[in-house]
Amino acid sequence: MLSSIGPMTLSQYFDPGALALVGLGCLLIAWIQNGHAGFLEGVRGAARLVGGRREGENARLAALVVEDIVARRGVSCADRGPSSCAFTHSLGIMMSDQPDYESYARAVRALLDREAADRAAGTRTWNDIADAAPALGMLGTVLGLVQMFAAMDGVDGIGAGMAMCLLTSLYGLIFAHIVAGPMARRLQLAAAREAAWREAVADRLLALARREYPDRAPPHVARTGGPSAHPALKAVA
């Protein structure tokens, strides 16, 4: 009986209409839910999975160069560090631009919070795709049933409708559990590793800034207690 079915080929599992319904529908839903910026962050996050481990090592090496430059020339030259790591280079630019340690610490924390929010948006995009795929597969199944029942007068359209039912469900499962779900999990793990080395590099440069920032006290405030430090004595003088 099985021999009468005939050989199965990969082309039997490819339906452009069903694939477009599930694939493009998932992307559209993720774009609507996360916006343009969040959707692009999901794409960038997937691309960063390739070189994320080397980026952390490059950041640590760049931080060592910034430390050497600041130790020899001061914080005003921190922006002359290497640009091999965009994160460390941004920290160096902020160190040379900010007037004191408190301002620099606030700027660094704002940068870390903003990048953490971007990484969360990228992971959320892929989770939304994984959530939407089975629902779109069920939608394709319903549409296939409608097509099949509409062609009940003959046998020619029944096969196409049944194929639509099954293939959209298959594509939904593939997108949810083989593509988007594992991608979201990998992005979550990569985000944790990235946050760890970024925090470590930021803490190192914050410690450097605490040591190297010059005293920004107003020049009229004397440290040894002269007339300039006491307005009453200055008035008497």
Rosetta blueprint (number, residue, H / E / L):
1 M L
2 L H
3 S H
4 S H
5 I L
6 G L
7 P L
8 M L
9 T L
10 L H
11 S H
12 Q H
13 Y H
14 F L
15 D L
16 P H
17 G H
18 A H
19 L H
20 A H
21 L H
22 V H
23 G H
24 L H
25 G H
26 C H
27 L H
28 L H
29 I H
30 A H
31 W H
32 I H
33 Q H
34 N H
35 G H
36 H H
37 A H
38 G H
39 F H
40 L H
41 E H
42 G H
43 V H
44 R H
45 G H
46 A H
47 A H
48 R H
49 L L
50 V L
51 G L
52 G H
53 R H
54 R H
55 E H
56 G H
57 E H
58 N H
59 A H
60 R H
61 L H
62 A H
63 A H
64 L H
65 V H
66 V H
67 E H
68 D H
69 I H
70 V H
71 A H
72 R H
73 R H
74 G L
75 V H
76 S H
77 C H
78 A H
79 D H
80 R H
81 G L
82 P L
83 S L
84 S L
85 C L
86 A H
87 F H
88 T H
89 H H
90 S H
91 L H
92 G H
93 I H
94 M H
95 M H
96 S H
97 D H
98 Q L
99 P L
100 D L
101 Y H
102 E H
103 S H
104 Y H
105 A H
106 R H
107 A H
108 V H
109 R H
110 A H
111 L H
112 L H
113 D H
114 R H
115 E H
116 A H
117 A H
118 D H
119 R H
120 A H
121 A H
122 G H
123 T H
124 R H
125 T H
126 W H
127 N H
128 D H
129 I H
130 A H
131 D H
132 A H
133 A H
134 P H
135 A H
136 L H
137 G H
138 M H
139 L H
140 G H
141 T H
142 V H
143 L H
144 G H
145 L H
146 V H
147 Q H
148 M H
149 F H
150 A H
151 A L
152 M L
153 D L
154 G L
155 V L
156 D H
157 G H
158 I H
159 G H
160 A H
161 G H
162 M H
163 A H
164 M H
165 C H
166 L H
167 L H
168 T H
169 S H
170 L H
171 Y H
172 G H
173 L H
174 I H
175 F H
176 A H
177 H H
178 I H
179 V H
180 A H
181 G H
182 P H
183 M H
184 A H
185 R H
186 R H
187 L H
188 Q H
189 L H
190 A H
191 A H
192 A H
193 R H
194 E H
195 A H
196 A H
197 W H
198 R H
199 E H
200 A H
201 V H
202 A H
203 D H
204 R H
205 L H
206 L H
207 A H
208 L H
209 A H
210 R H
211 R H
212 E H
213 Y L
214 P L
215 D L
216 R L
217 A L
218 P L
219 P L
220 H L
221 V L
222 A L
223 R L
224 T L
225 G L
226 G L
227 P H
228 S H
229 A H
230 H L
231 P H
232 A H
233 L H
234 K H
235 A H
236 V H
237 A L
